[in-house]
Amino acid sequence: MNASLTLTLTLVAALLAHVALKFWLNARQVRHVASHRAAVPVAYAQTVSLEDHQKAADYTLAKARLSQMDIALDAAVLLGWTLLGGLDALNQVLLDWMGPGMTQQIALVLAFALVGGVIGLPLSLLQTFGVEQRFGFNKITPALWLGDMAKGLLLGLALGVPLLWVVLWLMQTGGNAWWLWAWAVLVGWQLFLMAIAPNVIMPLFNKFTPLDDESLKSRVQALMQRAGFTAKGFFVMDGSRRSAHSNAFFTGFGASKRVVFFDTLLKQLSPAEMEAVLAHELGHFKHKHIVKMMATSFAMTLGGLALLGWLAQQVWFYTGLGVIPSLTGSNNALALVLFILVTPVFTLFLAPISSWRSRQQEFEADAYAVSQTPGADLSSALLKLYQDNASTLTPDPLYVKFYYSHPPASERLSRMVST
């Protein structure tokens, strides 16, 4: 059996396993949530109404049903691009029209992204104007949605095309170590985007106004001073223009960090609860979770690029995935797209590891928050947020281990009580 056929069979087997595992986990989540829908868990019987509990269950089930369609669509699209010849056909059309060269390669990646976006558009609309709308979370209007999409597309072209050109150029001219140079460029690019995001990118989509609640501002300033943190300012983001979901986060680096609160969060929580939520976010910085996450991401990117550097030189990598490579011109864009397509199929096993580490970091941030603010404030804040965001109190345990980046409410709250 040659290497090309081996890769084809391996992809088919891996994709079947990938889809079967996701469907099974989704089915477990549906059964578990539905079986606990009728009654509020005993521990929350006095604090969570049956109506809120059932809304969270129904919201979870609706998202799970949509996820089933998404899993099937992703598998069909992957097969369409690869073994059924979609990417090869698109490449040949662009070669016939434009001829070989850098312009054709960039056009191939952009066309691939455009087609993928169009295919995924119906489910995205169903999520926003179907599920989110039905449960009262969607606040975005069709006009604002179109505006966001247009700005996102233009921003993606302005920021993405130059980066794509550099990566493809390095693949062409950087020799056997091109992937190392490309990695350095990608790291620098990500840090650059993080630096400009608060003042350049995010204001394109949301309005940020200084926090005008002097009492709350005094509380959070005192908390940050007590914890040894500095911030450039405290801002409120108009998240309610798009969604009823809420959050709080930091942006920027070092002393230029900004504290941002969703306007929806200010309406949901008391000042003491807001302080506790901010203390949780400070816990992530105290434990250097952001730095650790970035280091892990950069390391995985380096490993991925090194693997791509080897695969791009193997003819069987192309033919085994339904593409006929050029024997005279460059196949760099083809290699890049194929790698993006098939990598998720073979890396699903990493999801539980990543989710577990993220949940541990949430526990660590909770513990730090409790050391800085009363635990009762964080507990009540978390319970309100879980309720307001319709997060189910009874998720399937195995589904949690595989997918949840944040521990379920029951685990977080019981951990606080025991500490």
C-alpha positions, -999 to +999 in steps of 0.1 A: +000+000+000+015+033-011+017+064+012-010+083-007-036+055-003-025+051+034-032+088+040-066+086+023-077+057+044-063+072+075-082+104+069-115+085+063-110+065+095-100+095+115-129+116+102-154+088+110-140+085+145-140+123+149-176+126+139-188+096+159-171+109+190-186+143+187-221+129+180-218+106+210-207+134+233-235+156+221-260+128+226-248+123+261-252+160+269-287+161+255-298+130+274-283+142+307-296+177+305-331+166+294-333+140+322-326+166+348-349+193+333-379+186+355-364+197+389-338+222+402-308+204+418-314+203+456-283+225+463-299+253+443-336+248+451-337+280+472-317+302+448-327+291+413-363+291+401-377+261+381-384+285+352-347+296+350-335+261+354-357+249+325-348+278+304-311+269+308-319+233+299-338+243+268-311+267+257-285+240+261-306+215+242-312+240+214-274+247+211-267+210+211-291+203+182-275+231+162-241+216+171-252+183+155-258+201+122-225+219+125-206+186+130-222+170+100-216+201+079-179+203+088-174+167+079-191+171+046-172+203+038-139+186+046-146+156+023-158+181-004-126+200-003-103+170-002-113+135-014-141+148-036-118+172-054-132+206-044-098+222-036-081+207-066-108+220-089-106+255-073-069+255-077-071+245-114-097+272-121-075+299-106-044+286-124-062+287-157-074+322-150-044+338-134-014+315-141+010+304-114+026+328-090+021+345-057-011+363-068-027+329-076-017+314-043-031+343-023-063+341-044-066+304-036-064+309+002-088+339+000-113+319-022-111+290+001-119+312+031-147+330+012-164+297+002-161+284+037-176+315+051-206+313+027-212+276+035-212+283+073-233+314+070-268+297+073-258+281+106-243+313+119-276+331+111-296+304+127-275+306+158-279+344+161-314+351+148-328+317+157-315+302+190-301+334+206-332+353+195-356+327+208-341+327+243-339+365+245-301+369+241-298+384+207-299+422+205-282+427+172-302+441+143-298+428+107-283+461+098-257+460+126-250+424+118-243+433+081-221+462+092-201+439+115-197+414+088-185+441+063-160+456+088-148+421+098-142+413+061-123+445+054-103+442+086-095+406+078-082+415+043-062+445+056-045+425+083-046+390+069-034+395+033+000+410+042+006+382+067-004+356+042+020+371+016+049+370+041+042+334+051+039+322+015+070+342+005+090+326+034+077+291+023+091+299-012+124+315-003+132+306+033+148+272+026+143+242+048+140+263+079+112+286+064+088+274+092+111+288+119+111+322+103+074+320+097+068+312+133+088+343+144+066+364+121+034+349+134+044+354+170+053+390+163+021+395+144+000+382+172+017+404+198+012+434+175-025+426+172-029+423+209-012+457+213-034+475+189-066+457+196-078+480+225-073+513+207-076+503+170-096+471+164-121+468+192-135+504+189-145+496+153-171+473+167-180+486+201-182+519+220-160+522+251-168+549+276-151+556+309-167+541+340-187+569+356-198+550+387-175+566+412-184+542+440-176+512+418-145+528+404-132+535+440-138+498+449-120+484+419-091+509+422-087+499+458-088+462+449-061+467+422-039+487+445-043+460+472-034+433+447-005+452+432-019+458+398-022+490+377-046+498+349-047+527+324-084+531+329-118+515+336-142+513+307-178+502+299-184+484+266-218+485+249-222+448+247-260+451+250-261+463+214-254+428+203-262+404+231-277+400+266-247+379+276-222+396+299-185+396+307-155+415+321-120+414+308-086+431+306-069+444+274-035+457+267+000+450+282+017+460+314+007+493+329-014+501+298-039+474+307-075+484+305-103+470+326-135+466+305-170+458+319-199+449+297-228+473+303-250+442+308-227+431+337-232+465+355-269+459+354-268+424+367-243+426+396-240+447+427-207+467+433-195+441+457-201+413+432-185+433+404-154+437+427-153+399+432-156+393+394-127+417+388-107+399+415-112+367+396-098+383+364-069+396+384-063+360+395-056+351+360-029+377+358-015+368+393-011+332+382+003+343+348-024+323+330-024+346+300+014+343+296+012+305+300-016+303+274+003+323+249+035+302+255+015+270+249-001+285+218+033+296+204+048+262+211+020+244+193+022+268+164+059+261+161+053+223+162+025+227+136+046+247+112+075+223+115+052+195+106+038+215+077+074+222+065+079+184+062+045+175+048+047+203+021+076+184+005+058+151+003+038+143-029+016+118-011+004+146+012-013+162-017-025+132-037-037+114-005-060+143+001-074+146-033-051+172-048-028+170-078+003+191-070+022+211-096+055+194-106+070+227-117+053+255-098+047+262-061+023+242-040+027+263-009-009+276-007-023+241-014-002+227+015-013+255+038-050+250+031-048+212+033-030+215+066-057+238+080-084+215+068-072+182+082-053+192+114-085+195+135-095+159+126-062+145+141-060+169+171-094+163+187-077+142+214-060+174+227-094+190+235-098+173+269-063+183+279-068+219+270-102+220+286-089+205+318-060+230+321-084+259+315-108+246+342-079+244+366-069+279+359-105+290+366-103+273+400-070+291+407-085+325+397-115+318+419-092+310+449-073+342+443-106+362+442-118+346+475-085+357+490-091+393+480-128+396+484-156+379+504-163+345+490-200+351+493-198+379+468-181+358+442-205+329+448-235+351+443-220+368+413-212+335+396-247+321+403-263+353+388-241+350+357-248+313+352-285+321+355-285+352+333-265+334+306-287+303+309-259+280+317-272+246+327-265+234+362-267+198+351-243+192+322-231+157+313-198+151+333-180+135+303-191+163+280-177+188+306-143+170+307-141+172+270-154+206+261-159+229+291-132+256+295-150+268+327-161+244+354-199+240+359-214+262+385-219+233+410-181+225+409-170+261+413-194+270+441-187+238+460-150+244+457-155+279+473-175+265+502-148+239+509-119+263+509 
